[in-house]
């Protein structure tokens, strides 16, 4: 008998499947689990999306498939997970023809980029490191630009924590290094940035919107006020002053950059940034891994700020 479609492969007879309850067949890329449950035939990835345990060793009860490794549970018909720390199991189309079970042995998300974007949002919202790691890898595999991933994580951090935290500092530092990092280290940079932002936001109060001042003031006054609030680290006052200036375009971008730097020198800011990263267990890549040979005295006089490592830290420190 010929297959109804070249994309489908024969799993076995319906009678055999009824008798056994489940069959594992070879897919194009991985094993596929075919299950007979209450008159329905379902085919899905045999690997648990959490950590890869064979789902054939799990149990099915009342339409719920349970993995016996970490007790992740899935709706059998759709593959959707009940436990957000796992992920949905990909399912395969099934056809029953003349008592034979045929399964389409390739499966993929209809829109991989959108799927992994949502999974990254779930991982950040629930502070799930494994979900964040898988989502970052999934987005990169779907050819999502690195900058888009940084943007998603940064917006989450800005909206879900009322104030700048260590996580956003780490994300900024690693994002500045992305252009010079090899592929495998870029993935780790995005993951570490994401997980630290998620940890910062876990249980924190979300951002509160602030409004511009009601009065209209000239640029000179706003500049003085902004410098004052930055000097005493009064974040709310500085933000309202900047909102007022932006409303009337009174503050130039150069003024905002200068004010944001405060009164620290570049070297002091760089050392503070490195200290924060070290406290969080983040090791900066070696200069030779970044294509540079130094970053020491020979680089200090360079107009571009020295090695790529130093330039990245300088940009982060300036942004602070």
C-alpha positions as CSV (number, residue, x, y, z in Angstrom):
1,X,0.0,0.0,0.0
2,X,1.3,3.5,-0.9
3,X,1.4,6.2,1.6
4,X,-1.4,8.8,1.3
5,X,1.3,11.5,1.2
6,X,5.1,11.4,0.8
7,X,5.4,13.4,4.1
8,X,3.6,10.7,6.0
9,X,5.1,7.5,7.3
10,X,3.4,4.3,8.5
11,X,3.4,3.9,12.2
12,X,1.6,0.5,12.3
13,X,-1.8,-0.9,12.3
14,X,-4.6,0.6,14.4
15,X,-5.2,-2.8,15.9
16,X,-1.6,-3.0,17.0
17,X,-1.7,0.5,18.5
18,X,-4.9,-0.3,20.4
19,X,-3.3,-3.4,21.9
20,X,0.0,-1.7,22.9
21,X,-1.4,1.7,23.8
22,X,1.7,3.5,22.4
23,X,4.3,3.0,19.7
24,X,7.6,4.8,19.1
25,X,8.5,5.4,15.5
26,X,11.4,7.1,13.7
27,X,10.9,10.7,12.7
28,X,13.0,12.7,10.3
29,X,15.0,14.3,13.2
30,X,13.8,12.6,16.4
31,X,11.6,9.7,17.6
32,X,7.8,10.2,17.6
33,X,5.5,8.8,20.2
34,X,2.1,7.6,18.9
35,X,-0.6,7.1,21.5
36,X,-4.0,5.6,21.4
37,X,-6.3,7.1,24.1
38,X,-10.0,6.8,24.4
39,X,-10.6,6.3,20.7
40,X,-8.2,8.9,19.6
41,X,-4.8,8.6,18.0
42,X,-2.2,11.3,18.9
43,X,1.4,11.6,17.7
44,X,3.9,13.9,19.4
45,X,7.6,14.4,20.0
46,X,8.9,11.6,22.2
47,X,11.3,14.0,24.0
48,X,10.0,15.9,27.0
49,X,10.5,19.6,26.0
50,X,11.7,20.3,29.6
51,X,14.9,18.2,29.6
52,X,14.5,15.5,26.9
53,X,13.3,12.5,29.0
54,X,11.5,9.9,26.8
55,X,7.7,10.5,27.1
56,X,7.0,6.9,26.2
57,X,8.0,6.2,29.8
58,X,5.4,8.6,31.1
59,X,1.8,7.9,31.9
60,X,-1.6,9.0,30.4
61,X,-4.6,9.6,32.5
62,X,-7.8,11.5,31.7
63,X,-6.2,13.0,28.6
64,X,-3.1,14.3,30.5
65,X,0.4,13.0,29.6
66,X,2.8,13.2,32.5
67,X,6.6,12.9,32.2
68,X,8.0,10.8,35.1
69,X,11.3,12.7,35.4
70,X,10.2,16.1,36.6
71,X,6.4,15.6,36.6
72,X,5.8,18.0,33.7
73,X,2.2,17.6,32.5
74,X,0.8,18.1,29.0
75,X,-2.7,18.1,27.4
76,X,-2.4,15.0,25.2
77,X,-4.3,16.2,22.2
78,X,-2.7,19.6,21.8
79,X,0.7,19.0,23.5
80,X,0.2,22.2,25.5
81,X,1.9,22.2,28.9
82,X,0.3,22.8,32.3
83,X,3.6,23.7,33.8
84,X,5.3,26.9,32.4
85,X,8.8,25.8,33.4
86,X,8.4,23.1,30.7
87,X,7.3,23.8,27.1
88,X,4.6,22.6,24.7
89,X,5.3,19.3,23.1
90,X,5.2,19.5,19.3
91,X,2.5,17.3,17.8
92,X,2.3,15.7,14.4
93,X,-0.7,15.3,12.0
94,X,-2.1,11.8,12.0
95,X,-4.2,10.0,9.4
96,X,-5.9,6.6,9.8
97,X,-6.4,4.9,6.4
98,X,-7.8,1.4,5.9
99,X,-6.9,0.4,9.5
100,X,-3.3,1.8,9.1
101,X,-1.9,4.7,11.1
102,X,0.1,7.3,9.1
103,X,2.0,10.1,10.8
104,X,3.6,13.2,9.3
105,X,7.1,12.8,10.8
106,X,8.2,16.5,10.6
107,X,6.9,19.1,12.9
108,X,7.8,22.7,13.5
109,X,6.1,25.8,14.9
110,X,4.1,27.7,12.3
111,X,6.0,30.9,13.2
112,X,9.2,29.9,15.2
113,X,10.3,33.5,15.8
114,X,6.9,34.4,17.3
115,X,6.8,31.2,19.4
116,X,10.2,31.8,20.9
117,X,9.4,35.4,21.5
118,X,6.4,34.4,23.6
119,X,8.5,31.8,25.4
120,X,11.1,34.4,26.3
121,X,8.3,36.6,27.6
122,X,7.1,33.6,29.8
123,X,10.6,32.9,31.0
124,X,11.3,36.5,32.0
125,X,7.9,36.9,33.6
126,X,8.3,33.8,35.8
127,X,12.1,34.0,36.3
128,X,12.7,30.6,34.6
129,X,16.3,30.3,33.6
130,X,15.9,27.1,31.5
131,X,13.0,28.7,29.5
132,X,15.0,31.9,28.9
133,X,17.9,29.8,27.7
134,X,15.8,27.8,25.3
135,X,13.9,30.9,24.1
136,X,17.1,32.7,23.3
137,X,18.5,29.8,21.4
138,X,15.2,29.4,19.6
139,X,15.1,33.0,18.5
140,X,18.7,32.9,17.3
141,X,18.0,29.7,15.3
142,X,15.0,31.5,13.8
143,X,17.4,34.2,12.7
144,X,16.0,36.9,15.0
145,X,18.5,39.7,15.2
146,X,20.5,39.9,18.4
147,X,19.4,43.5,18.9
148,X,15.7,42.5,18.9
149,X,16.3,40.0,21.7
150,X,18.2,42.7,23.7
151,X,15.3,45.1,23.1
152,X,12.7,42.6,24.3
153,X,14.6,41.9,27.5
154,X,15.4,45.6,28.1
155,X,11.7,46.6,27.6
156,X,10.7,43.9,30.0
157,X,13.1,45.1,32.6
158,X,12.1,48.8,32.2
159,X,8.4,48.0,32.4
160,X,8.5,45.5,35.3
161,X,10.8,47.2,37.7
162,X,10.5,50.7,38.9
163,X,14.1,51.7,38.6
164,X,17.3,50.7,37.0
165,X,18.7,47.4,38.5
166,X,21.8,45.3,38.3
167,X,20.2,43.1,35.7
168,X,19.8,46.0,33.2
169,X,23.4,47.0,33.9
170,X,24.6,43.5,33.0
171,X,22.4,43.4,29.9
172,X,23.7,46.7,28.7
173,X,27.3,45.7,29.2
174,X,26.9,42.4,27.4
175,X,24.8,44.0,24.6
176,X,27.7,46.4,24.0
177,X,30.0,43.5,23.6
178,X,27.8,41.5,21.2
179,X,29.3,42.9,18.0
180,X,32.7,41.4,18.8
181,X,31.6,38.2,20.5
182,X,31.7,34.9,18.6
183,X,28.3,33.1,18.1
184,X,28.6,30.7,21.0
185,X,29.5,33.5,23.4
186,X,26.8,35.8,22.0
187,X,24.2,33.2,23.0
188,X,25.6,33.1,26.6
189,X,25.7,36.9,26.8
190,X,22.0,37.2,25.8
191,X,21.1,34.4,28.2
192,X,22.9,35.9,31.2
193,X,21.5,39.3,30.5
194,X,18.0,37.9,30.3
195,X,18.2,35.8,33.5
196,X,19.6,38.7,35.5
197,X,16.9,41.0,34.3
198,X,14.3,38.4,35.2
199,X,15.8,38.0,38.7
200,X,15.7,41.7,39.2
201,X,12.1,42.0,38.3
202,X,10.9,38.9,40.2
203,X,8.6,40.2,42.9
204,X,9.5,43.8,42.2
205,X,7.0,46.6,41.8
206,X,6.3,47.5,38.2
207,X,7.3,50.8,36.7
208,X,5.1,53.8,37.6
209,X,4.5,56.3,34.8
210,X,5.6,59.8,35.6
211,X,4.5,63.1,34.0
212,X,6.3,66.3,32.9
213,X,6.2,69.3,35.2
214,X,3.2,71.6,34.6
215,X,5.2,74.7,34.2
216,X,7.1,75.7,31.1
217,X,10.7,76.6,31.8
218,X,13.6,77.7,29.6
219,X,16.4,75.3,28.8
220,X,19.0,76.9,31.1
221,X,16.8,76.3,34.2
222,X,16.1,72.7,33.2
223,X,19.7,72.0,32.6
224,X,20.7,73.3,36.0
225,X,17.9,71.3,37.6
226,X,18.8,68.1,35.8
227,X,22.5,68.5,36.9
228,X,21.3,69.0,40.5
229,X,19.1,65.9,40.5
230,X,21.8,63.7,38.9
231,X,24.3,64.9,41.4
232,X,22.1,63.9,44.4
233,X,20.8,60.7,42.6
234,X,17.1,61.9,42.7
235,X,15.8,59.7,40.0
236,X,12.1,60.8,40.0
237,X,13.1,64.5,39.9
238,X,15.6,63.9,37.1
239,X,13.0,62.0,35.1
240,X,10.3,64.6,35.4
241,X,12.8,67.3,34.5
242,X,13.9,65.4,31.4
243,X,10.2,64.8,30.4
244,X,9.6,68.5,30.7
245,X,12.6,69.3,28.6
246,X,11.7,66.7,26.0
247,X,8.2,68.0,25.7
248,X,9.5,71.4,24.6
249,X,12.8,70.0,23.2
250,X,14.6,72.2,25.6
251,X,17.3,69.7,26.4
252,X,19.7,68.6,23.7
253,X,20.8,65.0,23.4
254,X,24.3,66.1,24.3
255,X,23.1,67.7,27.5
256,X,21.1,64.5,28.5
257,X,24.2,62.4,27.8
258,X,26.5,64.6,29.9
259,X,24.0,64.8,32.7
260,X,23.5,61.0,32.7
261,X,27.2,60.6,33.3
262,X,27.2,62.3,36.7
263,X,30.5,63.5,38.1
264,X,32.5,60.3,38.0
265,X,35.5,59.8,35.7
266,X,35.5,57.2,33.0
267,X,38.0,55.0,34.8
268,X,36.0,55.0,38.0
269,X,32.8,54.2,36.1
270,X,34.5,51.4,34.3
271,X,35.8,49.8,37.5
272,X,32.4,50.1,39.2
273,X,30.8,48.4,36.2
274,X,33.3,45.6,36.3
275,X,32.8,45.2,40.0
276,X,29.1,44.8,39.6
277,X,29.5,42.2,36.9
278,X,32.0,40.3,39.1
279,X,29.6,40.3,42.0
280,X,27.0,38.7,39.8
281,X,29.3,36.0,38.7
282,X,29.7,37.3,35.1
283,X,33.3,37.0,33.8
284,X,34.1,39.5,31.0
285,X,35.7,37.8,27.9
286,X,39.4,38.1,27.6
287,X,40.7,40.8,25.4
288,X,42.4,38.3,23.0
289,X,39.0,36.6,22.5
290,X,37.6,40.0,21.4
291,X,40.3,40.5,18.8
292,X,42.3,42.9,21.0
293,X,45.7,42.4,22.5
294,X,45.6,44.8,25.4
295,X,43.4,47.4,27.0
296,X,46.3,48.6,29.2
297,X,48.5,51.7,29.1
298,X,49.1,51.5,25.4
299,X,45.4,51.8,24.7
300,X,44.6,54.7,27.1
301,X,45.6,57.4,24.6
302,X,43.7,55.9,21.7
303,X,40.9,58.1,20.4
304,X,38.5,55.1,20.1
305,X,38.8,54.4,23.9
306,X,41.1,51.4,23.7
307,X,40.2,47.7,23.2
308,X,36.7,46.6,22.3
309,X,36.3,45.4,25.9
310,X,37.1,48.8,27.3
311,X,34.9,50.6,24.7
312,X,32.0,48.4,25.7
313,X,32.4,49.2,29.4
314,X,32.9,52.9,28.6
315,X,29.6,53.0,26.7
316,X,27.9,51.2,29.6
317,X,29.3,53.6,32.2
318,X,28.4,56.6,30.1
319,X,24.8,55.3,29.8
320,X,24.7,55.1,33.6
